[in-house]
Amino acid sequence: MLDVQSIEPDSVWVRTNPVWSYREYRRRQSEAGLDSRTLQMKLADWINRAQEQGVRFPRNLWEGTFCHCPAPEWKQPDAPPRIVGLLRASGASLRQAEGFVTPIQARRSNYGWQVSDGLPFKVGHIQDALRKLVRSSGMSVASVIPESHPFELSDSLGQAASGSSMNIAGLLAVIDAWNDYQGTEKDLLRSACSLVKPTETELTAVGSIEEKLTAFERELGCGSLVVCTDEAAATFDLERRFQNVWTVSDFGGLAEKLGAAGLLRPLFRRQPLTVRCVDEAGRILDRLRSTEGTKAALDFSRRLNRAAIEGEVESLRVRQRAGEALEDFNRHIGNFADAVKYSREAVEAVESLGTNASFQEMVEAKVRLASAMYDAHQFADAIEMLKELLDESTKHPRLLNAECRIMLKNTFARLLVATAVDGWEEQFRQSFELQEIVDPTNIGRTRCYLVHGLLRSERTGDAQTELAWYDEHRVDAFTASFVKYYRADLYRRDPSVGEAFRQDGPLERTGRGHAFGFYLQATARQLDRTDDDRKERFRRAINVFEVEIGEHTHQNILRLFGLFLKLASDEEEYPRIREEVEQFFDDEPTGALRRWYAEALQRDPEGAEELLRRVPYF
């Protein structure tokens, strides 16, 4: 609940809401029982001190007030704030709920997107609003990514507000900054506010509109623009209160108004991609994948790719970073073919830098490529590529920092596990030693890799010992989900470890993502499951994969794994599903997948368990 802490002349409330503060100060002093002369002297002193702090008041605010002492000299106000957020306070210091204004400023940032703590929205809210605005504009957006050009947003009041009622004001502030605060001939944004907030698909009216409008009129008079709903425009007579009234119900309507006013042109003008923009785009991809789902993230990734191909690119370094961001995203959603493609482009960009690229940069690029090749089942080529780098870094350890050496060792070791080649345990143990020194918080993830290797080698006793480490150590949620998968897989391989390993109740109720799918297939393959339970768990695992894949099923490794689970659980549909598998292999040009699974697939339905054992993640 917002409350006014102070109306002293140097407080933020006086700087942002001077008219309300003046009236409130006058009310409090009047109620103190002061005589007229004393009251006027205190008012004059308060006004003078406020103006010394840079506060400016409307010209006639205290007209006719001073007769017992000289009236304060009125000082010319600066230009009014351009975009204003509106909020409501109802704390203990107020007689009743009041509306207040807080000017919102946006400026280009050299340090990534930033939003000050007091504002009720976060960076993702403004980026999402930009994304929805761009997508619903009806203009060609294939190669523009305005969301990746960073801005810093702040407000003058700096109070901890909450809710989504100022999201569109924040968006307008960014658009104003895109237009260099000049706007159109009418300068629609010179004194603007919003009375709508975003929902999933619409823009709806904010609450407490009358109080907020009272605050706007009190501090700023007649505004240049208000964005509102049809109902609000009629109910609150906004045509009288603002020079321009935009009634909208969704982002399409808002984009149409902004486009007609010429305010969207800078957003759709091709901008040279910079390293900063590409790094920001990578963060946006990560956030979209985790919060909005694969479809929204894929849409953004396509625009980033087109921007890198068709737009003006600042340098080879930008091409490298764009390839890395796209590889990382596609690898994490299972799009192995695209992940390999973008990762190779990043490696080529580093190689093109010649002596301007360090050995560590080359290692990092090739480790990412090897990770993409893991999903593509190009294990032998990836091992050969990393073996040379590992040998060089072993001879000259100072060529790489510790974190890079850990990444190289772990990726190389995981490839050895997949191909059942010895040497992986030594690499993981060496990573532990390094992480104890430089990065102990990530030991849990490396230990997961070790446990996986032990399970695939049927060293169940050693796997149980390593899993016991997690009973005493906390890890991040992603790692924890894999720990639960490996516990269930240990029980599948060795039921003698006990019922405690069989399944995880909380995960069964709330699990999501491919790690949960891996867990479900492991529990389905436990020998003490009924046939109905087994089939239901396979069905749920397939559904988890399909949800994560979204609409992009072409060359997605999770789709292939889902087909394998169907082969294992639906004998009646086996011939049809087998054809889908063959078509998947036909679409993969290297033949690596077909070669890896060919022998297991020759056994038809009876070989389903061997087929699943062949999957490197299982």
C-alpha positions as a printed Julia matrix, in Angstrom:
618×3 Matrix{Float64}:
   0.0     0.0     0.0
   1.47    3.33   -1.06
   1.68    6.12    1.49
   3.09    9.66    1.48
   6.13    9.71    3.75
   6.93   13.42    3.6
   5.86   16.73    2.05
   8.97   18.59    3.03
  10.2    20.77    0.12
  13.01   18.34   -0.77
  10.81   15.19   -0.87
   9.97   13.25   -4.04
   6.27   13.81   -3.45
   6.73   17.58   -3.68
   8.95   17.29   -6.78
   6.49   15.06   -8.64
   3.13   16.25   -7.27
   3.72   19.88   -6.24
   0.08   21.02   -6.43
  -1.19   18.24   -4.16
   1.77   18.78   -1.8
   1.1    22.52   -1.57
  -2.57   21.99   -0.84
  -1.84   19.25    1.67
   0.77   21.37    3.47
  -1.64   24.28    3.61
  -4.42   22.05    4.97
  -2.22   20.63    7.71
  -0.97   24.05    8.78
  -4.51   25.48    8.76
  -5.75   22.64   10.96
  -2.93   23.41   13.42
  -4.82   26.57   14.43
  -2.23   29.1    13.22
  -3.2    32.74   12.83
  -3.33   34.14    9.29
   0.04   35.91    9.4
   1.92   32.89   10.76
   0.19   30.59    8.27
   1.11   32.82    5.32
   4.71   33.12    6.46
   5.04   29.35    6.76
   3.45   28.88    3.33
   5.79   31.43    1.75
   8.81   29.79    3.37
   7.7    26.32    2.21
   7.15   27.53   -1.39
  10.49   29.37   -1.51
  12.39   26.34   -0.19
  10.6    24.07   -2.69
  11.46   26.36   -5.6
  15.08   26.42   -4.45
  14.97   22.62   -4.81
  13.82   23.0    -8.41
  10.12   22.44   -7.8
   7.86   24.47  -10.07
   4.21   25.36   -9.5
   1.33   26.52  -11.74
   1.27   30.31  -12.11
  -1.92   31.08  -10.21
  -1.69   28.4    -7.52
  -1.37   30.83   -4.57
  -3.06   33.87   -6.15
  -4.92   35.91   -3.47
  -3.33   33.95   -0.61
  -0.77   36.41    0.72
  -1.77   39.71    2.35
   0.25   39.68    5.59
   3.63   38.96    3.97
   5.18   39.19    0.49
   4.01   36.51   -1.92
   6.74   34.14   -3.18
   8.13   35.01   -6.58
   6.71   32.59   -9.12
   9.32   30.8   -11.22
   8.74   29.67  -14.79
   8.16   25.91  -14.99
  10.29   23.73  -17.21
   8.65   21.69  -19.96
   6.08   19.31  -18.46
   6.98   15.62  -18.14
   6.23   13.76  -21.36
   4.97   10.34  -20.29
   3.28   10.11  -16.93
   2.43    7.04  -14.87
  -0.68    7.22  -12.72
  -1.01    5.53   -9.36
  -3.19    5.46   -6.26
  -2.09    5.8    -2.64
  -4.21    5.11    0.42
  -1.8     4.96    3.36
  -2.27    6.02    6.96
  -1.05    9.58    6.38
  -3.89   10.28    3.94
  -7.44   11.19    4.85
  -8.68    9.34    1.78
  -7.29    7.49   -1.23
  -5.54    9.9    -3.59
  -4.23    9.72   -7.13
  -0.66   10.75   -7.93
   1.48   11.17  -11.03
   5.02    9.96  -11.6
   6.91   11.02  -14.73
   8.46    8.04  -16.54
  11.7     8.52  -18.45
  13.3     6.15  -20.96
  16.78    6.61  -22.37
  19.06    4.42  -24.44
  21.32    2.22  -22.35
  24.87    1.0   -22.84
  24.45   -1.61  -20.11
  21.44   -3.64  -21.2
  17.78   -3.17  -20.36
  17.19   -1.73  -16.88
  14.07   -0.75  -14.93
  14.32    1.15  -11.66
  13.12   -0.65   -8.55
  10.15    1.61   -7.84
   8.35    0.95  -11.11
   5.68   -1.77  -11.02
   6.78   -3.38  -14.3
   9.92   -5.34  -15.11
  12.12   -5.48  -18.2
  10.24   -8.51  -19.53
   6.91   -6.67  -19.39
   8.16   -3.87  -21.63
   9.93   -6.26  -24.01
   6.76   -8.35  -24.26
   4.69   -5.25  -24.95
   7.12   -4.24  -27.71
   7.0    -7.76  -29.15
   3.2    -7.82  -29.19
   3.08   -4.32  -30.67
   5.49   -5.3   -33.44
   3.68   -8.56  -34.22
   0.25   -6.91  -34.39
   1.33   -3.87  -36.4
   0.67   -5.42  -39.81
   4.09   -4.23  -40.97
   6.98   -6.4   -42.17
   8.78   -7.55  -39.04
  10.91  -10.38  -40.43
  14.24   -8.73  -39.76
  13.58   -6.16  -37.01
  14.09   -6.82  -33.31
  13.44   -3.54  -31.46
  13.13   -5.48  -28.19
  16.88   -6.16  -28.26
  17.86   -2.47  -28.35
  18.21   -1.7   -24.65
  16.7     1.2   -22.74
  16.84    2.3   -19.13
  13.5     3.23  -17.55
  13.09    5.22  -14.37
  10.45    7.31  -12.69
  10.66   10.43  -10.57
   8.56    9.27   -7.63
  10.54    6.09   -6.98
   7.94    4.43   -4.75
   7.32    0.68   -4.71
   4.16    0.45   -6.79
   2.65   -2.84   -7.99
   0.38   -4.15  -10.72
   0.3    -3.76  -14.5
  -1.49   -0.41  -14.79
   1.68    1.45  -15.83
   2.98   -1.09  -18.37
   1.61    0.81  -21.37
   2.96    4.1   -20.01
   6.36    2.41  -19.87
   5.91    1.26  -23.46
   5.0     4.8   -24.56
   8.12    6.13  -22.81
  10.3     3.72  -24.82
   8.56    4.69  -28.07
   9.1     8.34  -27.17
  12.81    7.62  -26.71
  12.92    5.77  -30.05
  11.61    9.01  -31.59
  14.26   11.09  -29.77
  11.5    12.77  -27.68
  10.33   14.73  -30.71
   7.41   12.69  -31.88
   5.2    13.94  -34.66
   4.21   17.42  -35.76
   1.51   17.43  -33.08
   3.99   16.01  -30.54
   1.35   13.66  -29.19
   3.57   12.39  -26.4
   4.48   15.75  -24.87
   2.05   15.16  -21.96
   0.57   11.68  -22.26
  -0.75    8.91  -20.05
  -2.43    5.53  -20.31
  -5.62    4.23  -18.71
  -5.29    0.68  -20.08
  -3.33   -2.36  -18.92
  -2.39   -5.54  -20.79
  -3.95   -8.95  -20.23
  -3.04  -12.08  -22.16
  -4.76  -10.93  -25.36
  -6.4    -7.56  -24.66
  -5.91   -4.08  -23.29
  -8.44   -3.4   -20.53
  -9.24   -0.46  -18.27
  -7.1     0.21  -15.2
  -8.7     0.7   -11.8
  -9.33    3.93   -9.86
  -9.62    5.98  -13.06
 -11.34    9.02  -11.52
  -8.7     9.41   -8.83
  -5.9     9.06  -11.39
  -7.49   11.54  -13.79
  -7.92   14.02  -10.95
  -4.21   13.72  -10.24
  -3.26   14.26  -13.9
  -5.45   17.36  -14.27
  -4.34   18.75  -10.91
  -0.61   18.54  -11.75
  -0.55   18.9   -15.55
  -3.83   20.43  -16.69
  -5.01   19.39  -20.15
  -2.99   16.46  -21.53
  -1.83   15.87  -25.09
  -2.88   12.19  -25.28
  -4.65    9.49  -23.3
  -4.85    5.81  -24.28
  -8.06    4.3   -22.96
 -11.0     2.0   -23.6
 -14.2     3.12  -25.36
 -16.1     2.87  -22.08
 -13.6     5.01  -20.18
 -13.62    7.67  -22.9
 -17.37    8.08  -22.57
 -17.69    7.61  -18.82
 -15.02   10.14  -17.85
 -15.53   12.69  -20.64
 -11.95   12.36  -21.8
 -12.47   14.46  -24.92
 -12.73   17.45  -22.61
  -9.67   16.52  -20.58
  -7.21   15.59  -23.38
  -6.42   16.98  -26.81
  -6.21   13.47  -28.28
  -8.07   10.38  -27.1
  -7.05    6.96  -28.45
  -9.58    4.23  -27.7
  -8.06    0.75  -28.03
  -8.91   -2.78  -26.96
  -5.75   -4.67  -27.92
  -2.18   -4.22  -29.13
  -3.37   -4.24  -32.75
  -5.46   -1.14  -32.11
  -2.61    0.57  -30.3
  -0.18   -0.31  -33.11
  -2.62    1.13  -35.65
  -2.83    4.45  -33.77
   0.94    4.68  -33.25
   1.6     3.75  -36.87
  -0.84    6.34  -38.22
   0.91    8.97  -36.09
   4.29    7.97  -37.51
   5.61    6.92  -34.12
   6.53    3.36  -35.15
   8.85    4.27  -38.02
  12.06    4.22  -35.95
  11.23    0.77  -34.58
  10.95   -0.69  -38.08
  13.98    1.07  -39.47
  16.79   -1.43  -39.84
  19.35   -0.84  -37.17
  22.92   -2.19  -37.27
  23.16   -5.18  -34.96
  25.68   -4.68  -32.19
  27.21   -7.15  -29.76
  25.12   -5.54  -27.02
  21.9    -6.08  -28.99
  22.73   -9.71  -29.77
  23.56  -10.45  -26.14
  20.25   -8.88  -25.14
  18.49  -10.99  -27.79
  19.99  -14.11  -26.21
  18.55  -13.13  -22.84
  15.16  -12.49  -24.43
  15.22  -15.95  -26.02
  15.95  -17.56  -22.65
  13.13  -15.66  -20.98
  10.59  -16.35  -23.72
  11.41  -20.05  -23.7
  10.83  -20.3   -19.96
   7.83  -17.95  -19.62
   5.99  -17.77  -22.95
   6.81  -21.16  -24.45
   8.51  -22.45  -27.57
   6.23  -20.75  -30.12
   6.96  -17.19  -28.97
  10.66  -17.94  -28.62
  10.85  -19.49  -32.09
   9.16  -16.46  -33.6
  11.73  -14.18  -32.0
  14.62  -16.47  -33.01
  13.53  -16.27  -36.66
  13.52  -12.47  -36.5
  16.97  -12.49  -34.92
  18.26  -14.78  -37.64
  16.81  -12.62  -40.41
  18.2    -9.49  -38.77
  21.66  -11.07  -38.72
  21.38  -12.16  -42.36
  19.59   -9.2   -43.94
  20.33   -6.29  -41.65
  23.49   -4.31  -41.3
  25.87   -6.29  -39.1
  28.45   -4.38  -37.13
  31.22   -7.01  -37.16
  32.25  -10.65  -37.34
  31.91  -10.64  -33.57
  28.23   -9.88  -33.99
  27.82  -12.8   -36.4
  29.57  -15.0   -33.86
  27.34  -13.92  -30.96
  24.17  -14.23  -33.06
  25.15  -17.78  -34.01
  25.83  -18.63  -30.37
  22.49  -17.24  -29.17
  20.55  -19.11  -31.86
  22.49  -22.32  -31.28
  21.89  -22.21  -27.54
  18.17  -21.65  -27.97
  17.67  -24.34  -30.61
  19.74  -26.86  -28.69
  17.7   -26.35  -25.53
  14.41  -26.98  -27.35
  15.78  -30.01  -29.21
  16.11  -28.48  -32.71
  19.38  -30.27  -33.32
  19.75  -29.51  -37.03
  19.34  -25.76  -36.53
  21.56  -25.88  -33.44
  24.39  -27.49  -35.44
  23.89  -25.05  -38.31
  24.05  -21.92  -36.14
  26.89  -23.29  -34.07
  28.97  -23.98  -37.19
  28.32  -20.41  -38.3
  29.6   -19.16  -34.94
  32.74  -21.31  -35.27
  33.3   -19.98  -38.78
  32.94  -16.4   -37.52
  35.59  -17.03  -34.85
  37.89  -18.64  -37.4
  37.41  -15.64  -39.69
  38.72  -13.41  -36.91
  42.08  -15.17  -37.28
  44.65  -14.01  -34.75
  42.1   -11.53  -33.39
  40.3   -14.44  -31.73
  41.81  -16.18  -28.73
  42.29  -19.92  -28.25
  39.66  -19.79  -25.5
  37.1   -18.24  -27.86
  37.72  -21.03  -30.34
  37.36  -23.66  -27.6
  34.11  -22.15  -26.35
  32.68  -22.03  -29.88
  33.67  -25.63  -30.62
  32.37  -26.9   -27.28
  28.99  -25.37  -28.14
  29.19  -27.05  -31.54
  30.01  -30.38  -29.87
  26.99  -29.96  -27.58
  24.78  -29.44  -30.62
  26.38  -32.47  -32.31
  25.48  -34.54  -29.23
  21.77  -34.16  -30.01
  22.51  -34.79  -33.69
  24.24  -38.06  -32.64
  27.43  -37.02  -34.42
  29.44  -38.33  -31.51
  32.62  -39.52  -33.24
  33.18  -36.23  -35.07
  32.53  -34.24  -31.9
  34.96  -36.38  -29.88
  37.68  -35.97  -32.5
  37.17  -32.2   -32.57
  37.36  -31.81  -28.78
  40.19  -34.32  -28.24
  42.66  -32.05  -30.0
  41.55  -29.04  -27.95
  41.67  -31.04  -24.71
  45.21  -32.23  -25.41
  46.36  -28.67  -26.13
  44.74  -27.28  -22.98
  46.28  -30.08  -20.88
  49.75  -29.17  -22.13
  49.13  -25.45  -21.67
  46.43  -25.04  -18.97
  46.81  -21.26  -18.83
  45.41  -20.96  -22.33
  41.94  -21.41  -20.8
  40.34  -20.13  -17.62
  39.03  -22.72  -15.2
  35.39  -22.33  -16.23
  36.24  -23.0   -19.87
  38.3   -26.06  -18.97
  35.36  -27.41  -16.96
  33.01  -26.87  -19.9
  35.46  -28.62  -22.27
  36.03  -31.58  -19.93
  32.35  -32.08  -19.16
  31.25  -31.95  -22.8
  34.05  -34.32  -23.88
  33.22  -36.72  -21.05
  29.5   -36.75  -21.89
  30.36  -37.72  -25.47
  32.49  -40.58  -24.13
  29.58  -41.74  -21.95
  27.23  -41.74  -24.96
  29.62  -43.9   -26.96
  30.65  -46.16  -24.03
  34.31  -45.14  -24.38
  36.44  -45.17  -21.22
  37.96  -42.03  -19.74
  34.84  -40.06  -18.87
  34.99  -40.53  -15.11
  38.49  -39.08  -14.91
  37.35  -35.95  -16.77
  34.37  -35.42  -14.45
  36.55  -35.89  -11.37
  39.0   -33.3   -12.68
  36.07  -30.91  -13.19
  35.11  -31.43   -9.53
  38.61  -30.39   -8.45
  38.43  -27.22  -10.52
  34.9   -26.39   -9.38
  35.82  -26.79   -5.72
  38.19  -23.86   -6.27
  36.36  -21.55   -8.69
  32.69  -22.57   -8.97
  31.43  -24.85   -6.17
  27.78  -23.95   -6.82
  27.86  -25.9   -10.1
  29.37  -29.12   -8.73
  25.83  -30.51   -8.54
  25.37  -30.31  -12.3
  28.71  -31.98  -13.05
  27.85  -34.7   -10.52
  24.63  -35.3   -12.48
  26.73  -36.0   -15.56
  28.82  -38.45  -13.53
  25.73  -40.21  -12.17
  24.38  -40.57  -15.7
  27.64  -42.17  -16.81
  27.61  -44.57  -13.86
  24.01  -45.58  -14.6
  24.67  -46.2   -18.28
  27.67  -48.3   -17.25
  25.41  -50.27  -14.86
  27.55  -49.21  -11.88
  24.43  -48.83   -9.76
  26.19  -48.99   -6.39
  28.52  -46.13   -7.33
  25.57  -44.18   -8.75
  23.7   -44.57   -5.44
  26.73  -43.29   -3.55
  26.99  -40.19   -5.74
  23.25  -39.54   -5.5
  23.52  -39.51   -1.7
  25.55  -36.28   -2.05
  22.33  -34.46   -3.02
  20.74  -35.38    0.33
  23.13  -32.92    1.99
  23.49  -30.26   -0.72
  20.95  -27.95   -2.35
  21.02  -27.46   -6.11
  19.09  -25.36   -8.64
  15.64  -26.53   -9.8
  16.88  -27.69  -13.22
  19.57  -29.91  -11.69
  17.15  -31.16   -9.03
  14.74  -32.39  -11.72
  17.51  -34.49  -13.26
  18.48  -35.86   -9.84
  14.9   -37.12   -9.43
  15.08  -38.67  -12.91
  18.33  -40.46  -12.08
  16.94  -41.77   -8.78
  13.99  -43.31  -10.64
  16.33  -44.69  -13.3
  18.53  -46.23  -10.6
  15.47  -48.07   -9.25
  14.64  -49.24  -12.78
  18.09  -50.78  -13.07
  18.34  -52.05   -9.47
  15.08  -52.29   -7.48
  17.03  -53.45   -4.44
  17.88  -49.79   -3.68
  14.39  -49.52   -2.2
  10.99  -47.91   -2.73
  12.3   -44.46   -1.83
  13.93  -44.31   -5.27
  10.92  -45.6    -7.22
   9.14  -42.3    -7.83
   8.91  -38.71   -6.6
   5.48  -37.54   -5.44
   5.91  -33.76   -5.81
   7.5   -34.13   -9.24
   4.65  -36.38  -10.36
   2.21  -33.58   -9.56
   4.09  -30.52  -10.81
   6.79  -31.73  -13.22
   7.32  -30.11  -16.62
   9.97  -29.91  -19.32
  12.05  -32.62  -20.96
  13.7   -33.68  -17.68
  10.23  -34.64  -16.43
   9.65  -36.54  -19.67
  12.89  -38.45  -19.1
  11.74  -39.22  -15.54
   8.37  -40.53  -16.74
   9.9   -42.87  -19.31
  12.28  -44.21  -16.64
   9.41  -44.96  -14.25
   7.41  -46.54  -17.1
  10.27  -48.98  -17.69
  10.49  -50.09  -14.06
   9.79  -53.81  -13.92
   7.14  -53.67  -11.18
   4.78  -51.37  -13.12
   1.43  -52.71  -14.34
   0.86  -52.65  -18.07
  -1.74  -49.87  -17.74
   0.53  -47.76  -15.52
   3.43  -48.3   -17.9
   1.42  -47.16  -20.91
   0.03  -44.13  -19.07
   3.52  -43.01  -18.07
   4.78  -43.38  -21.62
   1.75  -41.38  -22.79
   2.47  -38.61  -20.31
   6.16  -38.51  -21.3
   5.21  -38.2   -24.97
   2.83  -35.37  -24.1
   5.56  -33.56  -22.13
   7.86  -33.74  -25.16
   5.12  -32.5   -27.49
   4.33  -29.53  -25.24
   8.0   -28.54  -25.11
   8.41  -28.94  -28.88
   5.35  -26.86  -29.7
   4.67  -26.46  -33.41
   8.26  -26.95  -34.51
   8.44  -30.74  -34.98
  10.83  -30.87  -37.94
  14.29  -32.15  -36.96
  13.56  -31.97  -33.26
  15.22  -34.71  -31.24
  12.42  -34.77  -28.67
  10.0   -35.72  -31.43
  12.2   -38.72  -32.3
  12.34  -39.74  -28.65
   8.56  -39.43  -28.48
   8.24  -41.75  -31.49
  10.51  -44.26  -29.76
   8.27  -44.19  -26.69
   5.25  -44.83  -28.93
   7.06  -47.82  -30.44
   7.64  -49.14  -26.92
   4.04  -48.68  -25.78
   1.75  -49.23  -28.78
   2.31  -52.53  -30.6
  -0.86  -52.15  -32.67
   0.38  -48.92  -34.25
   3.98  -50.13  -34.55
   4.12  -50.29  -38.4
   2.73  -46.75  -38.81
   4.99  -45.29  -36.14
   7.95  -47.12  -37.65
   7.25  -45.32  -40.95
   7.28  -41.98  -39.13
  10.67  -42.85  -37.67
  12.0   -43.7   -41.12
  10.68  -40.41  -42.48
  12.41  -38.6   -39.64
  15.67  -40.33  -40.56
  15.16  -39.49  -44.25
  14.89  -35.79  -43.38
  18.23  -35.87  -41.54
  20.9   -35.49  -44.23
  23.99  -36.81  -42.38
  22.53  -40.27  -41.7
  23.96  -40.19  -38.17
  20.63  -40.94  -36.48
  19.79  -43.84  -38.78
  23.23  -45.41  -38.23
  23.01  -45.02  -34.46
  19.63  -46.75  -34.09
  19.64  -49.12  -37.1
  20.54  -52.32  -35.26
  18.08  -51.78  -32.41
  15.27  -51.0   -34.85
  15.8   -54.26  -36.75
  14.34  -56.2   -33.83
  10.84  -54.76  -34.32
   8.53  -54.63  -31.26
  10.59  -57.06  -29.2
  13.58  -54.75  -29.42
  11.87  -51.67  -27.94
  13.76  -51.83  -24.64
  17.1   -52.11  -26.43
  16.09  -49.16  -28.62
  15.42  -47.03  -25.54
  18.73  -48.09  -23.98
  20.42  -46.78  -27.12
  19.06  -43.23  -26.51
  22.04  -41.33  -25.02
  19.84  -39.41  -22.57
  18.13  -42.56  -21.27
